[in-house]
Amino acid sequence: MALSSCFSPLVFLFLIVGCVARPFYPLPSKVAQGTRKPLQTSRPYNIAHRGSNGEIPEETAPAYQRAIEEGADFIETDILSSKDGVLISFHDVTLDDTTDILQHKEFANRKRTYEVQGTNTTGFFTVDFTLKELKSLRVKQRYIFRDQQYNGKFTIITFEEYISIALDAPRVVGIYPEIKNPVFINEHVKWPGGKKFEDKFVETLKKYGYKGSYLSKEWLAQPAFIQSFAPTSLIYVSNQTDLPKIFLIDDVTVPTQDTNQSYWEITSDSYFQYIKQYVEGIGPWKDTVVPVKDNYVLTPTDLVARAHAHNLQVHPYTFRNENQFLHFNFHQDPYQEYAYWIHKIGVDGIFTDFTGSLNNYQEWTSHSSNDSDSSASKLLHKIALLVNSYEKV
């Protein structure tokens, strides 16, 4: 009896210690989904733009894995299609800039000129290659001033492979796929039964269990935002899934690719009132939120305030560490840029090429983890005193 009386509080102590200590997160294939650390929702989302592509070639498996290691809340991708209708993670409709296609002489006769968003574009298009052929290519870094050591080492991945990277993460990591160039894809790729690109896109998400409205229990278990520059695509998929959608907004000079609406029309209060029936937020190019002249940011527009007034989130793109992307106001310091956008502009998420930098900034400026550790220490101290007094009795 004496042994069992002493045993109970000690077991309780060990359980508490296990809860407040750094946890071990096995892969979801080995444990229940609920054992993974949940998605944080208390600060702006860290959205890994094409993975951690400031370090590793964009939209490759290692770029996404690095982003997860560095603390991304969401890994972002662009979805296109192969000739045989397989959805792939790839940004450009052409392969020229980010693969070694020019080294493959067997494909030299595949160069084409197509109209893309009203402009004649010449190159090697993903829609003219089967998945097997695309898998024979190797990806390279887009920018010459970034690390070139990974060029030629990684393949193009499919939408399903991208999803698997998020589901196999050691904590809950969201996905943020874009319905990319849907007008062009639907013109050049046909699926059985008259299905559209958007249908295949949603089918893939459903296949892997993605569902639920924003912050619902289902959504928090497998978070996802669907994004697109094409409002008709977002409206179309709204009839198929209640996953939250983000309406992407381009430069002030670029009309929408599907409806040919101007920037001024789609950022008006009347349009926000309309589109909020279908979307959770907007994803504007950051230089339209805060105009730039001579590489200095000017007075911010009221775009964020008006979007928030319509209960729309704002996730601007794209934040990059290199000096040529940092406006002079920030003194070549990406942390100053993050501080400005998070605390002055008040955005709800940030698309960044450098996930680790944003995560470091948010961790260093957040007091929640310290407060939590302090509370845990105080709790442990109280339990220890309780155990000691119990043993003396």
Disulfide bonds with the S-S distance in Angstrom:
none
